Amino acid sequence: MRRFAKSFTQQEAIGDDAIASAVAVLQSGRLHRYNLAEGEAGETALLESEFAASLGVDYALACASGGYALQLALRACGLAAGDKVLCNAFTLSPVPGSIVAAGGEAVLVDILDDTTVDSDDLDRAARESGARFFVLSHMRGHIGDMDAIVAVCKSHGIVLIEDCAHTMGAAYRGRPSGTFGKVGCFSTQTYKHINSGEGGLLATSDADVMRRAVILSGSYMLYDHHLAAPAPESFAETRLLTPNMSGRMDNLRAAILRPQLAELERRKARWNVLYERMEKRLADFPNVQRIARPVEEDFVGSSIQFRLPGVAGDVISRFVEGCEARGIPLKWYGKPVPEDYTSRYDSWGYLANTRSLPAADRVLATLCDLRLPLTFDQADCDDIVALMSAAMDEAVQHPQPLSDRTFGSS
Ligand SMILES: *Cc1c(COP(=O)(O)O)cnc(C)c1O
């Protein structure tokens, strides 16, 4: 059987400019963000100011991971132990994990057919729970109806925190993702849009939130070394009232990230070429329902999702196996037992979820996902869909196991 030869988890090499910056940091020995020579700004502080400028916000903070940025955002926005926090039913496990880590209780919100959050259910969940916070995940880069979502949050006085792990570089109606709520949180983990292995960024224009986030992140009393934070004099009170929960970024990672941030627009264009090619090929694929992308959404196509609404679970299961055999690790969210990255809310057994989520159940049952690393080209996209098509033919033709046959049914 012919196999797709490239790896879906292989990202591009770190560029020469980023390597040169990293080597310079290593040679200096000053890896800790606050270990600075006389007059030196430091890679981390520079990254923060460049990132804030790229979003058009006042402040940015670099930290240890995207999940840590979410925890920090919740704490800096005033989450107290036991507070309810709304969150999409379809997201990645670090989101409910961050809510729990910050002492909150996650309340899941149902989704729409396009996998984004259902603003009507958000309204219901807000009324039922009285939650004051919403962590909105732009899961797999799909941005929901931001007008409706923001309106529901406003009407309930809910603090909106955006999880932009898959929307760094994306926008809605021309406004950057991550600037619709109080705080935007980003990840620089290897599988996201810029790669430092691990890392996170938090963006806000709220001075109180930022002061708390800076101290929480482990700045000791060195907040005056930040370039994208409120003035040092304004920390007089915050600095004595806020605990240190160390989770800083270091200069080595920041050095690797700065050249990548400068390249983000170009990467986005390259990703979207791959995405469009996949979309075009998938349009001819039997049974596939593509996910609609509203015109307001300016996305980064670093992965692609599609649904197989008319296809039975056992056929999808064989299809996924056939893809796997052909070197295509198709992610199927309907798989009964979660594997690798868990995005099924029923595998988060630590949550005390009591809400019924019929649309999430229905949509995830047939939802599939493919990564599109920039190490692929358009011919690879054609090849992937051709191989998937062979896997589907095989899955459909495969005789049903005896136990599944019901006498008299077609
Ligand atoms: C990757 C990711 C995060 C954060 O991940 P970290 O590994 O903590 O950087 C948050 N939300 C979603 C949806 C993600 O995919």
PDBQT file of the ligand as one rigid body, heavy atoms in Angstrom, charges set to zero:
ROOT
HETATM    1  C1  LIG A 501      -2.006  24.356  22.645  1.00  0.00    +0.000 C 
HETATM    2  C2  LIG A 501      -3.246  24.908  23.203  1.00  0.00    +0.000 A 
HETATM    3  C3  LIG A 501      -3.268  25.654  24.385  1.00  0.00    +0.000 A 
HETATM    4  C4  LIG A 501      -2.065  25.940  25.232  1.00  0.00    +0.000 C 
HETATM    5  O1  LIG A 501      -1.141  24.969  25.188  1.00  0.00    +0.000 OA
HETATM    6  P1  LIG A 501       0.276  24.944  25.937  1.00  0.00    +0.000 P 
HETATM    7  O2  LIG A 501       0.755  23.589  25.577  1.00  0.00    +0.000 OA
HETATM    8  O3  LIG A 501       0.000  25.118  27.389  1.00  0.00    +0.000 OA
HETATM    9  O4  LIG A 501       1.119  26.046  25.403  1.00  0.00    +0.000 OA
HETATM   10  C5  LIG A 501      -4.468  26.191  24.786  1.00  0.00    +0.000 A 
HETATM   11  N1  LIG A 501      -5.598  26.000  24.077  1.00  0.00    +0.000 NA
HETATM   12  C6  LIG A 501      -5.625  25.285  22.947  1.00  0.00    +0.000 A 
HETATM   13  C7  LIG A 501      -6.905  25.151  22.212  1.00  0.00    +0.000 C 
HETATM   14  C8  LIG A 501      -4.455  24.708  22.476  1.00  0.00    +0.000 A 
HETATM   15  O5  LIG A 501      -4.485  23.978  21.359  1.00  0.00    +0.000 OA
ENDROOT
TORSDOF 0
